[in-house]
Structure formats: C-alpha cells, structure tokens
Amino acid sequence: MDLAKNSINISKIIKSVIFALVGSALLAISSKIQTPFTLVPATMQTFVVMFLGIVLGYKLATLSVILYLIEGSLGLPVFAKGGGVGYLLGPTGGYLIGFIFTAFFAGHIDNKKDPILIFLYLLFSVSIIYFLGLGGLWNYMGLEKNFNEVFLIGAKPFLLIEIYKILILTVLSRQLFKFRKFI
C-alpha cells in the first residue's frame, strides 16, 4: 500500500515540476513578444502570468514565476532584454517581482465566479504588478521625480493593453479552468 502511495506522490511531484518548467518557459517566450516603449517594454508577460494563475492554480503558477525569476537571475536570457541579477535592480525589476503576487492572486480565482468578478479579480491581480513596478521604476528614475512622470512612463502606455488582456482571459476563463482539473 505504501508503495502505491509513494508512486502517486512521486508522479504528482514530477507532473508539478513539468508544469512549473512549462510555465517558466511560457514566461520566457512571452518576454520576447514585445513592443518597445521607453524604459519598460510592453510584453505578453502579464497575460501569461494571469493565464498561469487561472490554468495552474496559485501554487504552481507562483512556483513557475519564481523559477522564471531564478533562471533570469542566474543569467539565462529569459527576460525581455536579457538576464542577470542586475536586471531585477533595473527599471523593470519591480514589475518582475510583482509577477509572483499576480500569479498567486490570479491562481485563487475559481470557475464558479461570475465573469464580472473574474474580470475584477484579474484587474486587482495585474494592479499588483503595476504597484510594485512603478515603485521600482520610481526608485530607478530617482525619487526626486514626481509620481506623475513615473506613471506616464511606467503605466499609462499599457493600461488599454492590460484591459484587453484581462477581457480575453475573462472570456476564456471557463475553458481555461478545465485544464486545472487535469493538473
């Protein structure tokens, strides 16, 4: 009986590791799909972070993001413009750290929620990225800058894009939740 139980646990661990690796790979790929703006490029990463939360749940989605950040910190070129620990201290470092919390919160959404609540929950989740990202960008640009200058560079150009991403995920959420049962 213990052998069967251990086999199931090992199988679950292997499956979780594979999904976390796939999640970090999706984040790396999404970082390369970008429209360069100023200090902060527009990528598909926020979409993928929320997508991972919906599909994998909060544990595996958060693990995927942490794994992605570790890969990038070790120098693998998984970030939008490269890799290395210094990247986390640059203008986009706060956004990257925000991915962890967004994956966690988006992963708590369940399929029984009304689409409007799912939309609002995703909006809250992605707001964490911008809250931490703007803080990091402000620090990078110099705290003598006023918040409006930082907001104009680090958030305003992306707000409409984020609304579209959230709308797409909200519409697809019922189908995406079906994957979570498999995992």
Buried (B, 14 or more C-beta within 10 A) or exposed (E): EEEEEEEEEEEEEEEBEEBBBBBBBBBBEBBBBBEEEEBBBBBBBBBBBBBBBBBBBBBBBBBBBBBBBEBBBEEBBBBBEBBBEEBBEBBBBBBBBBBBBBBBBBBEBBBEBEEEEBBBBBBEBBBBBBBBBBBBBBBBBEEEBEEEBBBEBBBEBBEEBBEEBBEEBBEEBEEBBEBBEEB
